[in-house]
Amino acid sequence: MRLLLDTHIFLWAIAGSPRLTQATRRLIESADEVYVSAASIWEVAFKARLGKIKADPEVLAAAIETSGFLELPVTAAHAAGVAKLESHHNDPFDRLLVAQALAMPLKLVTADETLAKYSDLVVRV
């Protein structure tokens, strides 16, 4: 199984947050490949600049590899895939993650119930 972590799931995983359930930890640990999108680092950089989150995007970028995850670059095909999505969700970062999951394909692990409307590839935890 190949997973793509939503930004908040990635942050919870590397912080050892109790918000990440044991079931979700097991899902991540049992996966063959676990990806973190470059879009998630961009999202953190954007929201940190606005003061909405306290995190260092450079530290998080380095944490992808040290956590054993794989970096998923954003390609032109991923970006173009956003145009094909229904308007279930307006967050551009989340929409890009969904487009990436659909293109690869990967199971997108998220706590956001709205994203589950896009595809069976979205796993709400």
C-alpha positions as CSV (number, residue, x, y, z in Angstrom):
1,M,0.0,0.0,0.0
2,R,1.2,3.5,-0.9
3,L,0.1,6.5,1.2
4,L,0.2,10.2,0.9
5,L,-0.1,12.1,4.2
6,D,-2.2,15.2,4.5
7,T,-0.2,18.0,6.0
8,H,-1.7,17.7,9.4
9,I,-1.2,14.0,9.5
10,F,2.5,14.5,8.6
11,L,2.8,17.2,11.4
12,W,1.2,14.9,13.9
13,A,3.4,12.0,12.9
14,I,6.7,13.7,13.2
15,A,5.6,15.5,16.5
16,G,4.4,12.2,18.0
17,S,1.1,13.9,18.6
18,P,-1.6,12.0,20.5
19,R,-4.0,13.3,17.8
20,L,-2.5,10.6,15.6
21,T,-4.4,7.5,16.7
22,Q,-2.7,4.1,17.1
23,A,-4.7,2.8,14.2
24,T,-3.4,5.6,12.0
25,R,0.2,4.9,13.2
26,R,-0.2,1.2,12.3
27,L,-1.5,2.2,8.9
28,I,1.5,4.4,8.2
29,E,3.9,1.8,9.6
30,S,2.5,-1.0,7.5
31,A,2.6,0.9,4.3
32,D,5.1,0.0,1.6
33,E,5.7,3.7,0.8
34,V,4.6,6.8,2.6
35,Y,4.8,10.1,0.8
36,V,4.8,13.7,1.9
37,S,4.0,16.3,-0.8
38,A,6.2,19.3,-1.5
39,A,2.8,21.1,-1.4
40,S,2.6,20.3,2.4
41,I,5.9,22.1,3.0
42,W,4.6,25.0,0.9
43,E,1.4,25.1,2.9
44,V,3.4,25.2,6.2
45,A,5.6,28.0,4.8
46,F,2.6,30.0,3.7
47,K,0.7,29.5,7.0
48,A,3.8,30.2,9.2
49,R,4.3,33.5,7.3
50,L,0.7,34.4,8.1
51,G,1.2,33.4,11.8
52,K,-1.4,30.6,11.6
53,I,1.1,27.9,12.5
54,K,4.4,27.8,14.4
55,A,6.7,25.6,12.3
56,D,9.9,25.9,10.3
57,P,9.3,24.7,6.8
58,E,13.1,23.9,6.3
59,V,13.1,21.7,9.4
60,L,9.9,19.9,8.1
61,A,11.4,19.4,4.7
62,A,14.4,17.7,6.3
63,A,12.1,15.7,8.5
64,I,10.5,14.0,5.5
65,E,13.6,11.9,4.9
66,T,14.7,11.5,8.5
67,S,11.2,10.1,9.3
68,G,11.5,7.5,6.6
69,F,9.0,9.1,4.4
70,L,9.4,10.0,0.7
71,E,9.1,13.4,-0.8
72,L,6.5,13.8,-3.6
73,P,7.3,16.6,-5.9
74,V,4.5,18.7,-7.5
75,T,4.4,18.1,-11.2
76,A,2.6,20.0,-13.9
77,A,0.3,17.1,-14.3
78,H,-0.6,17.2,-10.6
79,A,-1.3,20.9,-10.8
80,A,-3.4,20.5,-14.0
81,G,-5.4,17.7,-12.2
82,V,-6.8,20.2,-9.8
83,A,-9.0,21.6,-12.6
84,K,-10.8,18.3,-12.9
85,L,-11.9,18.2,-9.3
86,E,-15.4,19.0,-8.1
87,S,-15.7,22.0,-5.8
88,H,-16.1,20.0,-2.6
89,H,-13.2,21.7,-0.9
90,N,-11.8,25.2,-1.5
91,D,-8.4,24.9,0.1
92,P,-5.9,25.0,-2.7
93,F,-3.3,22.9,-0.7
94,D,-5.9,20.1,0.0
95,R,-7.1,20.2,-3.6
96,L,-3.5,19.7,-4.9
97,L,-3.0,16.8,-2.5
98,V,-6.2,15.1,-3.8
99,A,-5.0,15.7,-7.4
100,Q,-1.7,14.1,-6.6
101,A,-3.3,11.1,-4.9
102,L,-5.5,10.5,-7.9
103,A,-2.6,10.9,-10.4
104,M,-0.2,8.6,-8.7
105,P,-2.4,6.8,-7.4
106,L,-1.9,7.0,-3.6
107,K,-4.2,6.7,-0.7
108,L,-4.5,10.2,0.9
109,V,-4.6,9.8,4.7
110,T,-6.5,12.7,6.3
111,A,-8.7,13.7,9.2
112,D,-10.7,16.0,6.9
113,E,-14.1,14.4,6.2
114,T,-14.7,16.8,3.3
115,L,-11.8,15.3,1.3
116,A,-13.4,11.9,1.4
117,K,-16.1,13.1,-1.1
118,Y,-13.4,13.1,-3.9
119,S,-12.5,9.4,-4.1
120,D,-12.2,6.1,-2.4
121,L,-8.5,6.8,-2.4
122,V,-9.1,9.3,0.4
123,V,-8.8,7.5,3.8
124,R,-10.3,9.4,6.6
125,V,-8.8,8.6,9.9
